[in-house]
Amino acid sequence: MIQDETFPVGARLPSERELAQQLGVSRPSLREGLIALELQGLVEIKVGSGVYVLAERSATPPAVPYMGDSPSELMKARAVLEGSVAALAAGQFSDEALGKLNDIIGEMESAISQGTNPLEHDRRFHLMIASQCGNSVLERIVASLFDERHSPMSERLQDRFGSPETWIMALQEHKMIYNALSRKDIVLAEASMRVHLEASRLRWTES
């Protein structure tokens, strides 16, 4: 639509709901597509105002150096993988590691209450669990997938839809995962991790 000048430079695109209906796609998929266009400099997303066309597509769009095209798909993959990792870890979590995990939760809670970004504490939480699964390959994959959150599109989604409230919800989910691990409950640990990452996906893509 931008290329064929249905929406010329300076035009405001229809609302998210209307555009999703016109294109026959879900609103989360549309949202990711609009952010991809913004990263390429084709549109500008003004919160509370709308999406505006900036320019025609360049001949050589910038490379986007990350693994997947869709943060939503990334979170689905993490839910599958990290659910299994949590189950593996639950049966062999050491008391020392549980203590460290509890400390990380406390540090994350403090960061949220102080209004600072708790992302690094979030990363340490997930990697600490992976470190206890007994498989170094899975541990590296968990780290790699988590670090996809630093891709341009994922960071833009986080900037737009992340908030203290969403972090508070994530913190409560972390506490549920911790409780399952402390009880060495394999089934509950896997389920809690899957619920957490699916909820995170929805907070990102369907806010």
Secondary structure, DSSP 8 states (H G I E B T S, - for coil): -TTTTSS-TT-B---HHHHHHHHT--HHHHHHHHHHHHHTTSEEEETTTEEEE-----SS-----SS-S-HHHHHHHHHHHHHHHHHHHHTT--HHHHHHHHHHHHHHHHHHHTT---HHHHHHHHHHHHHTSS-HHHHHHHHHHHGGGGSHHHHHHHHHH--HHHHHHHHHHHHHHHHHHHTT-HHHHHHHHHHHHHHHHHHHH--
